[in-house]
């Protein structure tokens, strides 16, 4: 299914970037085994697919849309600091209208990366950032 290909495109890019940082970050992927360490800053990546559509009467077209979200998880009690900086860097990593291709599927970043409200917890503070994507196939 193409949502799986789309997820792999964005996840691979995020993992490569996070690993290349001066202080590399680990990335937790959907349904993966992950145990954060106390006080660790890390990323969680999610693909939130929308309904698949077809815009032709012949049924030969598929439209894949959805949202790619990265949750920046930092230790609580440190304001936004590192999390806010990482949100800005992730926004630069996925520029608006950028096209990425894998296995003949091209996905386009359709909205700017948007930062959501912070989510406080007893031990962590999470900043979600996300953008919408679109891919068309025939």
N, C-alpha and C positions, 0 to 999 in steps of 0.2 A: 504494500500500500504506500502511496506517495507521502502520507503524513509521516511515515517512518523515515523516509529518505530526507524529508525536510528537517525533522528532528536531528538526524545524524549530521546534516550540514551545519546547523547552528551549534549543536553540542561540540562538534570537533573544533570549530572556530573558537568557542569559549574556552575549551580545555587547553588548546594551544596557547592562547593569550594568557590565561591564568598561570600556566606553567612557566611562561617567559618573564613574569614579573620579577623585580628584584627580590621580593619576598613571595615566592610562588604560593598560589592558593589551590586548595583542593576543590573539586567540583563534585557535588552529589547529583547523580542522575536519577530519573524516575525508576522506581523499582530496583534500585541497586543496593548493595550492601555498603553502608557508610556509618562510621561511628566517629563523630566529632570529638576532638580533644577539648579539655577544659580551657576556656579562654581563646579558642581558635577562631579566626575569621575564615569563612569559607563561603562558597557559592552553591546554590541549589538551582538546577535548571529544569524547567517544565515546558512541555509543548501542550497547548490547549487548543486542539483542533476544533474547528467549527464543522457544520454539515458540509458534505461534499455535494457540489451542484453540477448540472450540465446545462450549458447555454445554447445547445443546438437541438433541433428537432430530430436529427439523426442519432443523437445520443453518443456521438463520437468525441465529445468534449467533456473534460472534467475540470472543475474549478475547486482547488483546495485552498481554504483560508483558515486562519487561526491566529493564535497569539503565542509568541515565545516569551516566557518570563524567566528572569533570573532574580532570585532572592539573595541578597547580600546579607549574610548572617555574621554579626559582630558581637563581641562581648557587651553586655549591658553596662550602663553607667559611664559611657565615653562619648556622649552626645552623638553627633553624626560623623564627625571626624573622618575616619578611614572609609566608612560606608558611603558617605557623600562623594568622596574623591573617586571611589570605585564606580559609583553610579555614573559619574561624568565620563570616566574612561570606557565604560561599557557602551554609553551613548555614541562615543566616537568609533567604537569597534563595529557597530552595525549602522552605517549611514543610511539615510533615507533613499529609497529607490535603488539601492544596490542589488545587483543580480548575482546569485550564486547558483552554480550548476553542478549536478551529480547525476550520473546515469541518465542523461538526456532530459532531466527534469530541472527547470530553472525556477527558482523561488525568488521573489522580490520583497524587500523590506518596504512595507506600504505606509507605515507611520513612523514619525520620529520616536526614539526610545523615550518613554515617559516614566517618570519616577512616581510611585505611589506613596501613600502615607506610611511612616515608620510603624512597625508593630513591636511594642515593648513586651518583654517577657521577664521572668525573674532573673535569668542568666544571660539572655541574648536580646539583641535589638536587630530586627530584620527590616531591610529596605528593599521593597520589590521594584524592579524596573521591567518594563515590557514593551513590546511592539507588535503590530499586526503584520502578517505575511500573506502572500498570495502566490499561487502557482497554477498555471493553465497547461493542460495537456490535450492532445488530439489523438 
